[in-house]
Protein backbone atom coordinates (compact mmCIF):
# COMPACT_ATOMS: atom_id res chain seq x y z
CA UNK A 1 0.00 0.00 0.00
CA UNK A 2 2.87 2.41 0.77
CA UNK A 3 4.27 1.82 -2.72
CA UNK A 4 0.92 2.78 -4.20
CA UNK A 5 0.81 5.92 -2.06
CA UNK A 6 4.35 6.80 -3.15
CA UNK A 7 3.42 6.30 -6.80
CA UNK A 8 0.37 8.54 -6.35
CA UNK A 9 2.47 11.19 -4.62
CA UNK A 10 5.04 11.08 -7.43
CA UNK A 11 2.41 11.40 -10.15
CA UNK A 12 0.67 14.22 -8.26
CA UNK A 13 3.96 16.11 -7.94
CA UNK A 14 4.68 15.59 -11.65
CA UNK A 15 1.23 16.81 -12.66
CA UNK A 16 1.60 19.90 -10.48
CA UNK A 17 4.92 20.72 -12.17
CA UNK A 18 3.39 20.16 -15.60
CA UNK A 19 0.44 22.41 -14.75
CA UNK A 20 2.81 25.14 -13.56
CA UNK A 21 4.87 24.81 -16.76
CA UNK A 22 1.78 24.89 -18.97
CA UNK A 23 0.45 27.93 -17.11
CA UNK A 24 3.74 29.69 -17.78
CA UNK A 25 3.59 28.74 -21.46
CA UNK A 26 -0.02 29.92 -21.70
CA UNK A 27 0.95 33.29 -20.27
CA UNK A 28 3.55 33.72 -23.01
CA UNK A 29 1.48 32.14 -25.80
CA UNK A 30 0.26 34.05 -28.78
CA UNK A 31 -2.20 32.83 -31.33
CA UNK A 32 -5.60 31.33 -30.72
CA UNK A 33 -4.59 27.83 -31.82
CA UNK A 34 -1.69 27.65 -29.41
CA UNK A 35 -3.73 29.11 -26.57
CA UNK A 36 -6.56 26.64 -27.20
CA UNK A 37 -4.18 23.68 -27.17
CA UNK A 38 -2.52 24.84 -23.96
CA UNK A 39 -5.94 25.32 -22.33
CA UNK A 40 -6.92 21.81 -23.39
CA UNK A 41 -3.72 20.36 -21.95
CA UNK A 42 -4.20 22.29 -18.71
CA UNK A 43 -7.73 20.96 -18.35
CA UNK A 44 -6.58 17.38 -18.98
CA UNK A 45 -3.78 17.66 -16.42
CA UNK A 46 -6.08 19.29 -13.85
CA UNK A 47 -8.73 16.59 -14.31
CA UNK A 48 -6.09 13.88 -13.81
CA UNK A 49 -4.71 15.68 -10.75
CA UNK A 50 -8.18 16.02 -9.23
CA UNK A 51 -8.81 12.31 -9.79
CA UNK A 52 -5.52 11.31 -8.16
CA UNK A 53 -6.06 13.61 -5.19
CA UNK A 54 -9.50 12.10 -4.68
CA UNK A 55 -8.03 8.59 -4.95
CA UNK A 56 -5.37 9.53 -2.40
CA UNK A 57 -8.06 10.85 -0.08
CA UNK A 58 -7.45 14.58 -0.43
CA UNK A 59 -10.98 15.46 -1.52
CA UNK A 60 -11.74 17.19 -4.80
CA UNK A 61 -8.38 18.86 -5.26
CA UNK A 62 -5.96 21.45 -4.03
C-alpha positions in Angstrom: 0.0 0.0 0.0 2.9 2.4 0.8 4.3 1.8 -2.7 0.9 2.8 -4.2 0.8 5.9 -2.1 4.3 6.8 -3.1 3.4 6.3 -6.8 0.4 8.5 -6.3 2.5 11.2 -4.6 5.0 11.1 -7.4 2.4 11.4 -10.1 0.7 14.2 -8.3 4.0 16.1 -7.9 4.7 15.6 -11.6 1.2 16.8 -12.7 1.6 19.9 -10.5 4.9 20.7 -12.2 3.4 20.2 -15.6 0.4 22.4 -14.8 2.8 25.1 -13.6 4.9 24.8 -16.8 1.8 24.9 -19.0 0.4 27.9 -17.1 3.7 29.7 -17.8 3.6 28.7 -21.5 0.0 29.9 -21.7 1.0 33.3 -20.3 3.5 33.7 -23.0 1.5 32.1 -25.8 0.3 34.1 -28.8 -2.2 32.8 -31.3 -5.6 31.3 -30.7 -4.6 27.8 -31.8 -1.7 27.6 -29.4 -3.7 29.1 -26.6 -6.6 26.6 -27.2 -4.2 23.7 -27.2 -2.5 24.8 -24.0 -5.9 25.3 -22.3 -6.9 21.8 -23.4 -3.7 20.4 -21.9 -4.2 22.3 -18.7 -7.7 21.0 -18.3 -6.6 17.4 -19.0 -3.8 17.7 -16.4 -6.1 19.3 -13.8 -8.7 16.6 -14.3 -6.1 13.9 -13.8 -4.7 15.7 -10.8 -8.2 16.0 -9.2 -8.8 12.3 -9.8 -5.5 11.3 -8.2 -6.1 13.6 -5.2 -9.5 12.1 -4.7 -8.0 8.6 -5.0 -5.4 9.5 -2.4 -8.1 10.8 -0.1 -7.4 14.6 -0.4 -11.0 15.5 -1.5 -11.7 17.2 -4.8 -8.4 18.9 -5.3 -6.0 21.5 -4.0 
